[in-house]
Protein backbone atom coordinates (compact mmCIF):
# COMPACT_ATOMS: atom_id res chain seq x y z
CA UNK A 1 0.00 0.00 0.00
CA UNK A 2 1.28 3.47 -0.90
CA UNK A 3 2.27 5.75 1.95
CA UNK A 4 0.75 9.20 2.41
CA UNK A 5 3.95 10.80 1.12
CA UNK A 6 3.90 8.60 -2.00
CA UNK A 7 0.26 9.48 -2.68
CA UNK A 8 1.07 13.18 -2.35
CA UNK A 9 4.02 12.83 -4.68
CA UNK A 10 2.08 11.04 -7.42
CA UNK A 11 -1.09 13.10 -7.21
CA UNK A 12 0.89 16.33 -6.93
CA UNK A 13 2.48 15.70 -10.30
CA UNK A 14 -0.88 15.60 -12.11
CA UNK A 15 -1.36 18.59 -14.39
CA UNK A 16 -4.50 20.61 -13.84
CA UNK A 17 -6.46 20.21 -17.12
CA UNK A 18 -7.59 23.84 -17.14
CA UNK A 19 -4.47 25.72 -16.06
CA UNK A 20 -1.80 23.32 -17.32
CA UNK A 21 0.33 23.38 -14.16
CA UNK A 22 0.80 20.58 -11.63
CA UNK A 23 -1.51 20.34 -8.64
CA UNK A 24 1.55 20.83 -6.45
CA UNK A 25 2.56 24.02 -8.28
CA UNK A 26 -0.97 25.36 -7.80
CA UNK A 27 -1.15 24.30 -4.12
CA UNK A 28 -4.44 22.53 -4.80
CA UNK A 29 -3.84 19.41 -2.68
CA UNK A 30 -5.14 20.01 0.84
CA UNK A 31 -4.82 16.57 2.38
CA UNK A 32 -4.65 12.81 2.00
CA UNK A 33 -6.36 10.18 4.16
CA UNK A 34 -5.54 6.45 4.07
CA UNK A 35 -7.94 3.88 5.48
CA UNK A 36 -7.14 0.27 4.74
CA UNK A 37 -7.13 -0.09 0.96
CA UNK A 38 -9.04 3.19 0.45
CA UNK A 39 -7.56 6.61 -0.31
CA UNK A 40 -9.21 10.01 0.00
CA UNK A 41 -7.57 13.03 -1.64
CA UNK A 42 -8.74 16.53 -0.76
CA UNK A 43 -8.39 19.11 -3.54
CA UNK A 44 -9.13 22.83 -3.33
CA UNK A 45 -10.31 24.43 -6.58
CA UNK A 46 -9.71 28.13 -7.37
CA UNK A 47 -13.42 28.72 -7.99
CA UNK A 48 -16.74 26.85 -7.51
CA UNK A 49 -17.22 27.44 -11.25
CA UNK A 50 -14.41 25.02 -12.12
CA UNK A 51 -15.59 23.05 -15.18
CA UNK A 52 -15.67 19.27 -15.48
CA UNK A 53 -13.84 18.50 -12.26
CA UNK A 54 -14.35 14.79 -12.94
CA UNK A 55 -11.29 15.01 -15.23
CA UNK A 56 -9.13 15.50 -12.14
CA UNK A 57 -10.96 12.67 -10.34
CA UNK A 58 -10.26 10.28 -13.21
CA UNK A 59 -6.59 11.27 -13.35
CA UNK A 60 -6.15 10.79 -9.60
CA UNK A 61 -7.82 7.37 -9.66
CA UNK A 62 -5.80 6.24 -12.66
CA UNK A 63 -2.40 7.24 -11.32
CA UNK A 64 -3.00 5.71 -7.86
CA UNK A 65 -4.53 2.40 -8.95
CA UNK A 66 -1.78 1.95 -11.55
CA UNK A 67 0.87 2.64 -8.91
CA UNK A 68 -0.66 0.22 -6.39
CA UNK A 69 -3.23 -2.44 -7.48
CA UNK A 70 -3.95 -3.06 -3.78
CA UNK A 71 -5.89 0.22 -3.67
CA UNK A 72 -9.59 -0.69 -3.90
CA UNK A 73 -11.21 2.75 -3.73
CA UNK A 74 -10.13 6.32 -4.46
CA UNK A 75 -12.32 9.22 -3.36
CA UNK A 76 -11.60 12.80 -4.39
CA UNK A 77 -13.19 15.42 -2.15
CA UNK A 78 -13.45 18.94 -3.55
CA UNK A 79 -13.66 22.32 -1.89
CA UNK A 80 -13.38 25.71 -3.56
CA UNK A 81 -11.94 29.04 -2.47
CA UNK A 82 -12.19 31.87 -4.99
CA UNK A 83 -8.88 33.57 -5.61
CA UNK A 84 -8.94 37.31 -6.13
CA UNK A 85 -7.13 40.62 -6.21
CA UNK A 86 -9.28 42.20 -3.47
CA UNK A 87 -8.41 45.46 -5.20
CA UNK A 88 -11.38 47.38 -3.82
CA UNK A 89 -10.10 47.48 -0.25
CA UNK A 90 -8.98 51.10 -0.59
CA UNK A 91 -12.59 52.18 -1.09
CA UNK A 92 -14.12 49.64 1.28
CA UNK A 93 -15.28 47.20 -1.40
CA UNK A 94 -14.90 43.57 -0.29
CA UNK A 95 -15.14 41.89 -3.68
CA UNK A 96 -12.43 39.41 -4.60
CA UNK A 97 -12.90 39.96 -8.34
CA UNK A 98 -14.57 42.80 -10.22
CA UNK A 99 -15.57 41.97 -13.80
CA UNK A 100 -16.65 44.61 -16.31
CA UNK A 101 -18.97 43.54 -19.14
CA UNK A 102 -18.74 45.90 -22.10
CA UNK A 103 -19.27 46.30 -25.81
CA UNK A 104 -18.36 48.79 -28.47
CA UNK A 105 -21.99 49.50 -29.35
CA UNK A 106 -25.50 49.10 -28.05
CA UNK A 107 -27.97 46.42 -29.00
CA UNK A 108 -25.64 43.42 -28.80
CA UNK A 109 -27.11 41.96 -25.60
CA UNK A 110 -24.44 43.20 -23.21
CA UNK A 111 -26.84 43.60 -20.27
CA UNK A 112 -28.33 40.16 -20.95
CA UNK A 113 -24.87 38.61 -20.82
CA UNK A 114 -23.95 40.59 -17.67
CA UNK A 115 -27.11 39.48 -15.85
CA UNK A 116 -26.66 35.91 -17.06
CA UNK A 117 -23.05 35.90 -15.90
CA UNK A 118 -24.14 37.06 -12.44
CA UNK A 119 -26.96 34.53 -12.07
CA UNK A 120 -24.84 31.76 -13.60
CA UNK A 121 -21.92 32.24 -11.20
CA UNK A 122 -24.40 32.34 -8.33
CA UNK A 123 -25.94 29.08 -9.56
CA UNK A 124 -22.46 27.53 -9.58
CA UNK A 125 -22.03 28.37 -5.90
CA UNK A 126 -20.37 31.79 -5.83
CA UNK A 127 -21.24 34.93 -3.85
CA UNK A 128 -22.10 37.49 -6.51
CA UNK A 129 -23.11 41.12 -6.90
CA UNK A 130 -24.44 42.85 -10.03
CA UNK A 131 -23.93 46.57 -10.56
CA UNK A 132 -25.74 48.29 -13.41
CA UNK A 133 -23.33 51.06 -14.47
CA UNK A 134 -25.31 51.83 -17.63
CA UNK A 135 -26.59 55.02 -16.03
CA UNK A 136 -28.18 56.39 -19.20
CA UNK A 137 -30.08 53.22 -20.07
CA UNK A 138 -30.38 51.01 -16.98
CA UNK A 139 -32.16 47.81 -17.99
CA UNK A 140 -31.06 45.37 -15.29
CA UNK A 141 -34.01 46.00 -12.88
CA UNK A 142 -36.51 45.17 -15.62
CA UNK A 143 -34.64 42.07 -16.78
CA UNK A 144 -34.41 40.59 -13.29
CA UNK A 145 -37.98 41.53 -12.34
CA UNK A 146 -37.13 43.84 -9.47
CA UNK A 147 -38.70 47.23 -8.75
CA UNK A 148 -37.79 47.51 -5.05
CA UNK A 149 -36.02 50.76 -4.21
CA UNK A 150 -32.77 50.16 -2.30
CA UNK A 151 -32.93 51.46 1.26
CA UNK A 152 -30.31 53.49 3.13
CA UNK A 153 -29.41 52.03 6.51
CA UNK A 154 -26.89 52.83 9.19
CA UNK A 155 -24.28 50.13 9.73
CA UNK A 156 -21.47 49.91 12.24
CA UNK A 157 -17.91 49.57 10.95
CA UNK A 158 -15.20 47.43 12.55
CA UNK A 159 -13.90 50.55 14.30
CA UNK A 160 -17.33 51.13 15.86
CA UNK A 161 -18.24 54.10 13.66
CA UNK A 162 -21.81 54.34 12.35
CA UNK A 163 -22.12 55.15 8.66
CA UNK A 164 -25.01 55.19 6.21
CA UNK A 165 -24.86 52.57 3.46
CA UNK A 166 -27.13 51.72 0.54
CA UNK A 167 -28.64 48.26 0.91
CA UNK A 168 -28.64 46.56 -2.50
CA UNK A 169 -31.71 44.74 -3.74
CA UNK A 170 -31.41 40.99 -3.16
CA UNK A 171 -32.72 38.55 -5.77
CA UNK A 172 -32.42 35.07 -4.27
CA UNK A 173 -29.09 36.07 -2.73
CA UNK A 174 -27.78 38.01 -5.74
CA UNK A 175 -27.09 41.61 -4.67
CA UNK A 176 -28.07 44.24 -7.25
CA UNK A 177 -27.75 48.01 -7.56
CA UNK A 178 -28.84 50.17 -10.51
CA UNK A 179 -29.69 53.77 -11.31
CA UNK A 180 -32.94 52.31 -12.62
CA UNK A 181 -34.13 51.89 -9.04
CA UNK A 182 -33.95 55.66 -8.50
CA UNK A 183 -35.64 56.81 -11.73
CA UNK A 184 -39.17 56.88 -13.09
CA UNK A 185 -39.62 54.61 -16.13
CA UNK A 186 -39.70 57.57 -18.55
CA UNK A 187 -37.07 59.69 -16.79
CA UNK A 188 -33.85 60.45 -18.65
CA UNK A 189 -30.44 60.99 -17.07
CA UNK A 190 -28.73 64.05 -18.56
CA UNK A 191 -25.34 64.20 -16.90
CA UNK A 192 -21.83 65.30 -17.70
CA UNK A 193 -18.78 63.23 -16.78
CA UNK A 194 -18.24 64.47 -13.18
CA UNK A 195 -21.78 63.52 -12.11
CA UNK A 196 -21.39 60.14 -13.76
CA UNK A 197 -18.10 59.60 -11.93
CA UNK A 198 -19.75 60.50 -8.63
CA UNK A 199 -22.65 58.07 -9.16
CA UNK A 200 -20.38 55.15 -10.05
CA UNK A 201 -18.13 55.91 -7.10
CA UNK A 202 -21.12 56.00 -4.75
CA UNK A 203 -22.43 52.67 -6.07
CA UNK A 204 -19.05 51.11 -5.32
CA UNK A 205 -18.13 52.82 -2.04
CA UNK A 206 -21.47 53.43 -0.34
CA UNK A 207 -23.32 50.21 -1.17
CA UNK A 208 -23.26 47.51 1.52
CA UNK A 209 -22.14 44.73 -0.81
CA UNK A 210 -20.76 42.50 1.93
CA UNK A 211 -18.17 39.91 0.91
CA UNK A 212 -18.36 38.88 -2.73
CA UNK A 213 -16.47 36.40 -4.88
CA UNK A 214 -17.43 38.31 -8.02
CA UNK A 215 -18.93 41.74 -8.68
CA UNK A 216 -20.25 41.98 -12.24
CA UNK A 217 -20.46 45.52 -13.65
CA UNK A 218 -22.69 46.13 -16.67
CA UNK A 219 -21.03 49.01 -18.54
CA UNK A 220 -22.77 51.48 -20.84
CA UNK A 221 -22.16 50.84 -24.56
CA UNK A 222 -19.18 52.39 -26.25
CA UNK A 223 -16.01 53.72 -24.68
CA UNK A 224 -15.72 56.53 -22.20
CA UNK A 225 -16.13 57.86 -18.70
CA UNK A 226 -17.34 54.80 -16.79
CA UNK A 227 -14.42 52.56 -17.77
CA UNK A 228 -12.01 55.37 -16.92
CA UNK A 229 -13.63 55.80 -13.51
CA UNK A 230 -13.40 52.07 -12.79
CA UNK A 231 -9.74 51.96 -13.79
CA UNK A 232 -9.02 54.79 -11.37
CA UNK A 233 -10.91 53.27 -8.43
CA UNK A 234 -10.15 49.57 -8.80
CA UNK A 235 -7.77 47.02 -10.21
CA UNK A 236 -10.35 45.03 -12.14
CA UNK A 237 -9.95 41.29 -12.58
CA UNK A 238 -10.82 41.88 -16.21
CA UNK A 239 -13.39 42.72 -18.85
CA UNK A 240 -15.70 40.55 -20.93
CA UNK A 241 -16.41 41.96 -24.41
CA UNK A 242 -19.79 41.08 -25.92
CA UNK A 243 -20.56 41.31 -29.62
CA UNK A 244 -22.73 39.75 -32.29
CA UNK A 245 -21.21 37.79 -35.20
CA UNK A 246 -21.61 40.34 -38.00
CA UNK A 247 -18.70 42.49 -39.12
CA UNK A 248 -20.10 45.89 -38.12
CA UNK A 249 -20.50 44.75 -34.50
CA UNK A 250 -17.03 43.23 -34.46
CA UNK A 251 -15.45 46.52 -35.56
CA UNK A 252 -16.99 48.27 -32.56
CA UNK A 253 -16.00 45.43 -30.25
CA UNK A 254 -12.38 45.88 -31.31
CA UNK A 255 -12.61 49.53 -30.25
CA UNK A 256 -13.82 48.41 -26.82
CA UNK A 257 -10.87 46.01 -26.55
CA UNK A 258 -8.50 48.83 -27.49
CA UNK A 259 -10.06 51.03 -24.81
CA UNK A 260 -9.68 48.35 -22.12
CA UNK A 261 -6.04 47.89 -23.10
CA UNK A 262 -5.38 51.62 -22.86
CA UNK A 263 -6.81 51.89 -19.34
CA UNK A 264 -4.96 48.74 -18.24
CA UNK A 265 -8.02 46.54 -17.73
CA UNK A 266 -7.18 42.93 -18.78
CA UNK A 267 -9.53 41.50 -21.39
CA UNK A 268 -10.73 38.10 -20.21
CA UNK A 269 -12.14 37.26 -23.61
CA UNK A 270 -14.99 37.67 -26.07
CA UNK A 271 -18.57 36.37 -26.02
CA UNK A 272 -20.52 35.98 -29.24
CA UNK A 273 -24.19 36.72 -28.59
CA UNK A 274 -27.20 36.02 -30.85
CA UNK A 275 -25.38 33.29 -32.74
CA UNK A 276 -27.53 31.71 -35.46
CA UNK A 277 -28.99 32.06 -38.92
CA UNK A 278 -29.96 35.73 -38.62
CA UNK A 279 -26.58 37.24 -37.71
CA UNK A 280 -24.33 34.35 -38.66
CA UNK A 281 -21.81 32.48 -36.58
CA UNK A 282 -18.12 32.46 -35.76
CA UNK A 283 -17.23 36.13 -36.23
CA UNK A 284 -16.27 36.70 -32.59
CA UNK A 285 -14.32 33.44 -32.40
CA UNK A 286 -12.30 34.43 -35.47
CA UNK A 287 -11.67 37.93 -34.09
CA UNK A 288 -10.59 36.52 -30.73
CA UNK A 289 -8.16 34.14 -32.42
CA UNK A 290 -6.69 36.95 -34.52
CA UNK A 291 -6.21 39.12 -31.42
CA UNK A 292 -4.90 36.17 -29.37
CA UNK A 293 -7.72 36.58 -26.86
CA UNK A 294 -9.73 33.78 -25.22
CA UNK A 295 -13.05 32.98 -26.88
CA UNK A 296 -15.43 32.50 -23.96
CA UNK A 297 -18.35 30.99 -25.86
CA UNK A 298 -21.44 31.73 -27.89
CA UNK A 299 -25.05 32.35 -26.88
CA UNK A 300 -27.66 31.13 -29.38
CA UNK A 301 -30.24 33.54 -30.75
CA UNK A 302 -33.08 31.88 -28.90
CA UNK A 303 -36.54 33.30 -28.25
CA UNK A 304 -36.56 32.06 -24.67
CA UNK A 305 -33.86 34.55 -23.69
CA UNK A 306 -35.89 37.49 -25.01
CA UNK A 307 -39.11 36.20 -23.44
CA UNK A 308 -37.51 35.77 -20.03
CA UNK A 309 -35.77 39.14 -20.20
CA UNK A 310 -38.96 40.95 -21.17
CA UNK A 311 -40.86 39.21 -18.38
CA UNK A 312 -38.22 39.97 -15.73
CA UNK A 313 -37.33 36.28 -15.41
CA UNK A 314 -33.75 36.17 -16.69
CA UNK A 315 -32.76 34.09 -13.64
CA UNK A 316 -34.89 31.20 -14.89
CA UNK A 317 -32.40 30.65 -17.72
CA UNK A 318 -30.54 28.62 -15.08
CA UNK A 319 -33.41 27.16 -13.04
CA UNK A 320 -35.45 25.87 -16.00
CA UNK A 321 -34.45 23.55 -18.83
CA UNK A 322 -33.84 25.54 -22.02
CA UNK A 323 -31.41 25.55 -25.00
CA UNK A 324 -29.40 28.48 -23.60
CA UNK A 325 -28.70 27.09 -20.12
CA UNK A 326 -25.61 25.03 -20.91
CA UNK A 327 -23.96 27.59 -23.25
CA UNK A 328 -24.41 30.29 -20.61
CA UNK A 329 -23.07 28.10 -17.79
CA UNK A 330 -20.06 27.27 -19.95
CA UNK A 331 -19.37 30.99 -20.45
CA UNK A 332 -19.57 31.54 -16.69
CA UNK A 333 -17.07 28.74 -16.11
CA UNK A 334 -14.71 30.10 -18.75
CA UNK A 335 -14.80 33.62 -17.29
CA UNK A 336 -14.05 32.31 -13.79
CA UNK A 337 -11.20 30.17 -15.07
CA UNK A 338 -9.64 33.01 -17.05
CA UNK A 339 -9.44 34.99 -13.82
CA UNK A 340 -7.98 32.02 -11.96
CA UNK A 341 -5.35 31.52 -14.66
CA UNK A 342 -4.32 35.16 -14.51
CA UNK A 343 -3.96 35.04 -10.76
CA UNK A 344 -2.16 31.72 -10.57
CA UNK A 345 0.03 31.85 -13.67
CA UNK A 346 0.23 35.20 -15.48
CA UNK A 347 2.06 38.28 -14.16
CA UNK A 348 -0.12 40.99 -12.67
CA UNK A 349 -1.23 43.88 -14.85
CA UNK A 350 -0.03 47.38 -13.89
CA UNK A 351 -2.58 49.88 -12.63
CA UNK A 352 -3.38 53.10 -14.46
CA UNK A 353 -2.37 56.34 -12.81
CA UNK A 354 -4.25 59.44 -13.91
CA UNK A 355 -3.03 62.81 -12.68
Order of alpha helices (4+ residues) and beta strands (2+ residues): alpha-beta-beta-alpha-beta-beta-alpha-beta-alpha-beta-beta-beta-beta-alpha-beta-alpha-beta-alpha-beta-alpha-beta-alpha-alpha-alpha
